[in-house]
Amino acid sequence: MASILLNSDHPTITGTQVNYYLICHRKLWLFSHNITMEHTSEAVEIGSLVHEQSYARKNKELVFDGIKIDFFDKNHGVIHEVKKSKKMEDAHFWQLKYYIQHFKKLGLDVTGKIDYPLIRKTQTVELSADDEVKLEDMLSDIIKINEQELPPHVIRAKICKQCSYYELCYV
């Protein structure tokens, strides 16, 4: 997998953090404090394989300012994120909206698409003025959560059983 790394003078919130904020604040805090469990997750491994095999010709990650984009269609100005399933669709949308906002701050006009190759679906994602306000609130909350001394409480949700952080929360 080829990666393009652009220089950045300042760290920023990652798309993964925006995604985790919408799924579980504890997972966000653990991830943000460099406690990563994704390497132990079969679901993450399957997602990586889906991405690599579905878009091998377009497989050029774009990495800058702490964000990693699956691939960018420069001819049409479209950021693509590849996801295994629609289970966490809201989190996927906001992660991509965060990327669109980041490009906008750089003076680039882009849209986004979430590709679900296993179900052969694509969702177009655009950023509205209301979305930008909501994103700024989310980013403020993410910073507050990450500044906490201890991780937030376990959420005890149905999704926890498939989470790569399950053992840290329940065992």
C-alpha positions as CSV (number, residue, x, y, z in Angstrom):
1,M,0.0,0.0,0.0
2,A,1.5,3.3,-1.0
3,S,1.2,6.3,1.3
4,I,1.8,9.9,0.6
5,L,3.0,11.9,3.6
6,L,2.6,15.7,3.5
7,N,4.5,17.8,6.0
8,S,2.6,19.3,9.0
9,D,3.8,21.6,11.7
10,H,1.0,20.9,14.1
11,P,-0.7,17.7,15.4
12,T,-4.5,17.6,15.0
13,I,-7.4,15.5,15.8
14,T,-7.6,12.4,13.6
15,G,-10.6,11.1,11.6
16,T,-10.4,8.0,13.8
17,Q,-10.9,10.1,16.9
18,V,-14.0,11.7,15.4
19,N,-15.3,8.2,14.5
20,Y,-14.6,6.9,18.0
21,Y,-16.2,10.0,19.6
22,L,-19.5,9.0,18.0
23,I,-19.1,5.3,19.0
24,C,-17.7,5.4,22.5
25,H,-15.9,8.1,24.5
26,R,-13.9,5.5,26.5
27,K,-12.6,4.0,23.2
28,L,-11.7,7.5,22.1
29,W,-9.8,8.2,25.3
30,L,-7.9,4.9,25.2
31,F,-7.0,5.4,21.6
32,S,-6.0,9.0,22.1
33,H,-3.7,7.9,24.9
34,N,-1.9,5.5,22.6
35,I,-3.6,2.4,24.0
36,T,-4.4,0.7,20.7
37,M,-6.1,-2.7,20.4
38,E,-7.0,-2.6,16.7
39,H,-4.0,-5.0,15.9
40,T,-5.9,-7.7,17.9
41,S,-9.2,-7.2,16.1
42,E,-10.4,-9.6,13.4
43,A,-13.0,-7.1,12.2
44,V,-10.2,-4.5,11.7
45,E,-8.1,-7.0,9.8
46,I,-11.1,-7.9,7.6
47,G,-11.8,-4.2,6.9
48,S,-8.2,-3.7,5.9
49,L,-8.3,-6.7,3.5
50,V,-11.6,-5.4,2.0
51,H,-10.0,-2.0,1.4
52,E,-6.8,-3.4,-0.1
53,Q,-8.5,-5.9,-2.4
54,S,-11.4,-3.7,-3.5
55,Y,-9.4,-0.7,-4.6
56,A,-5.9,-2.1,-5.4
57,R,-5.5,0.2,-8.4
58,K,-6.5,3.3,-6.5
59,N,-4.8,2.3,-3.3
60,K,-2.9,5.5,-2.5
61,E,-3.5,6.7,1.1
62,L,-3.1,10.4,1.6
63,V,-1.6,11.1,5.1
64,F,-1.2,14.7,6.4
65,D,-2.0,16.8,9.5
66,G,-2.8,13.6,11.4
67,I,-5.5,12.4,9.1
68,K,-5.3,9.4,6.7
69,I,-7.6,9.3,3.7
70,D,-8.1,5.9,1.9
71,F,-7.9,7.5,-1.5
72,F,-8.5,10.8,-3.2
73,D,-9.9,11.2,-6.7
74,K,-8.1,14.4,-7.7
75,N,-9.8,14.6,-11.1
76,H,-13.2,15.0,-9.5
77,G,-12.2,16.4,-6.0
78,V,-13.7,13.4,-4.1
79,I,-12.3,12.0,-0.9
80,H,-13.1,8.2,-0.6
81,E,-13.4,6.3,2.6
82,V,-13.7,2.5,2.3
83,K,-15.8,0.8,5.0
84,K,-16.7,-2.9,5.6
85,S,-20.3,-2.4,6.6
86,K,-22.9,0.3,7.3
87,K,-23.1,-0.7,11.0
88,M,-21.5,2.6,12.2
89,E,-22.8,4.7,9.3
90,D,-23.2,7.9,11.3
91,A,-19.7,7.7,12.6
92,H,-18.4,7.1,9.0
93,F,-20.3,10.2,7.8
94,W,-18.9,12.5,10.4
95,Q,-15.4,11.1,9.9
96,L,-15.6,12.0,6.2
97,K,-17.3,15.4,7.0
98,Y,-14.3,16.1,9.2
99,Y,-11.9,15.3,6.2
100,I,-14.0,17.6,3.9
101,Q,-13.8,20.4,6.5
102,H,-10.1,19.9,6.8
103,F,-9.7,20.2,3.0
104,K,-11.9,23.3,3.0
105,K,-9.7,25.0,5.6
106,L,-6.8,24.4,3.2
107,G,-8.8,26.2,0.5
108,L,-9.8,23.0,-1.4
109,D,-13.4,22.4,-2.5
110,V,-14.1,18.7,-2.2
111,T,-16.9,16.2,-1.6
112,G,-16.8,12.7,-0.2
113,K,-18.0,9.2,-0.8
114,I,-18.1,6.3,1.5
115,D,-17.6,3.1,-0.4
116,Y,-19.1,-0.2,1.0
117,P,-17.6,-2.7,-1.5
118,L,-19.0,-5.8,0.2
119,I,-22.6,-4.6,-0.3
120,R,-21.8,-2.7,-3.5
121,K,-23.1,0.6,-2.2
122,T,-21.7,4.1,-2.2
123,Q,-22.9,7.1,-0.2
124,T,-22.2,10.7,-1.2
125,V,-21.3,13.0,1.7
126,E,-21.3,16.7,1.7
127,L,-20.6,19.3,4.4
128,S,-23.2,21.9,5.3
129,A,-22.8,25.1,7.3
130,D,-24.7,23.4,10.2
131,D,-22.4,20.4,9.9
132,E,-19.4,22.7,10.4
133,V,-20.8,24.1,13.6
134,K,-21.6,20.6,14.9
135,L,-18.1,19.5,14.0
136,E,-16.5,22.3,15.9
137,D,-18.6,21.3,19.0
138,M,-17.5,17.7,18.5
139,L,-13.8,18.7,18.2
140,S,-14.1,20.7,21.5
141,D,-15.7,17.7,23.2
142,I,-12.9,15.4,21.9
143,I,-10.3,17.7,23.4
144,K,-12.1,17.8,26.7
145,I,-12.4,14.0,26.8
146,N,-8.8,13.5,25.9
147,E,-7.7,15.9,28.7
148,Q,-9.5,13.9,31.4
149,E,-7.1,12.1,33.8
150,L,-9.0,8.8,33.6
151,P,-11.0,7.2,30.8
152,P,-14.8,7.7,30.7
153,H,-17.0,4.9,32.1
154,V,-17.8,1.8,30.2
155,I,-21.0,2.3,28.1
156,R,-22.3,-1.3,28.3
157,A,-23.7,-1.4,24.8
158,K,-24.5,-4.2,22.4
159,I,-21.6,-3.0,20.1
160,C,-19.1,-3.6,22.9
161,K,-18.9,-7.3,22.3
162,Q,-17.3,-6.8,18.9
163,C,-15.0,-4.0,20.0
164,S,-11.2,-4.5,19.9
165,Y,-11.1,-2.8,23.4
166,Y,-13.6,-5.2,25.0
167,E,-11.0,-6.9,27.2
168,L,-9.8,-3.5,28.6
169,C,-13.3,-2.6,29.6
170,Y,-14.9,-5.9,30.7
171,V,-12.1,-8.4,31.7
